[in-house]
Amino acid sequence: MILQKKKIAPIVPDFIMELRLPSDNLQPIKDKIAEFMECGCQLAWLIDPVLQQTTIYKADSNEEIVSFDKMLTGGDVLPEFEVKLSELLE
């Protein structure tokens, strides 16, 4: 019997979300998100409770910063998905 190595499929998710912890350095998280976006991810959220904001990364290279008191939406990637982080993280 020959054992075969199991491989992970080379796919990229349409959406990722990263949560920054107070002890996290911000740059490695941004670098990780940039790599996902370069590989074809359509939407990424970097949720930063330290700064009370979310940075939204989109496939068209646009970035938007949204404070926790504003509504986050999933856009075309997650239609009808909305969340206001200030209500979740009270």
C-alpha positions in Angstrom: 0.0 0.0 0.0 1.4 3.4 -1.0 0.6 6.3 1.3 -0.3 9.5 -0.4 0.2 12.9 1.1 -3.0 14.8 1.6 -2.9 18.3 0.0 -4.9 21.3 0.7 -6.8 22.5 -2.3 -5.3 25.7 -3.7 -8.4 27.9 -3.3 -8.9 31.4 -2.0 -12.0 32.3 0.0 -14.1 35.2 -1.3 -14.2 36.7 2.2 -11.8 36.8 5.1 -12.0 38.5 8.5 -9.0 39.1 10.8 -9.4 40.2 14.4 -6.6 42.2 15.9 -5.8 41.4 19.5 -4.4 44.1 21.7 -1.0 42.2 21.7 -0.9 41.9 17.9 1.5 43.9 15.7 -0.7 45.4 13.0 1.7 45.1 10.0 1.9 41.3 9.8 -1.9 41.2 9.8 -2.0 43.8 6.9 0.6 41.7 5.0 -1.5 38.6 5.4 -4.6 40.3 4.1 -2.6 41.8 1.2 -1.5 38.3 0.2 -5.1 37.0 0.2 -6.2 39.9 -1.8 -3.4 39.4 -4.4 -4.5 35.8 -4.7 -8.1 36.7 -5.6 -10.0 37.2 -2.3 -12.9 39.6 -3.0 -13.4 41.2 0.5 -11.5 41.3 3.7 -12.2 43.0 7.1 -9.5 43.9 9.6 -11.4 44.4 12.8 -9.4 46.4 15.3 -11.0 46.8 18.7 -7.9 48.7 19.8 -8.6 51.5 17.4 -12.4 50.8 17.4 -12.4 50.6 13.6 -12.6 48.1 10.7 -10.5 48.4 7.6 -12.4 47.0 4.6 -10.3 45.7 1.7 -11.9 45.2 -1.7 -10.8 43.4 -4.8 -10.6 46.7 -6.7 -7.8 47.7 -4.3 -10.0 50.2 -2.5 -9.7 50.4 1.3 -12.2 52.0 3.6 -12.0 52.6 7.3 -15.3 52.3 9.2 -15.8 53.1 12.8 -17.5 50.6 15.1 -20.6 52.7 15.3 -21.2 52.5 11.5 -22.9 49.6 9.7 -20.6 47.1 8.0 -22.0 45.4 4.9 -21.0 42.4 2.9 -21.5 44.2 -0.4 -21.7 41.9 -3.5 -19.7 39.2 -1.7 -22.1 38.7 1.2 -25.4 40.2 0.0 -27.8 41.3 2.8 -25.2 40.8 5.5 -24.9 43.8 7.9 -23.4 44.2 11.3 -22.8 47.1 13.6 -19.8 46.1 15.7 -20.6 48.6 18.5 -23.7 46.5 19.2 -21.8 43.2 19.3 -18.9 44.3 21.3 -20.6 46.3 24.1 
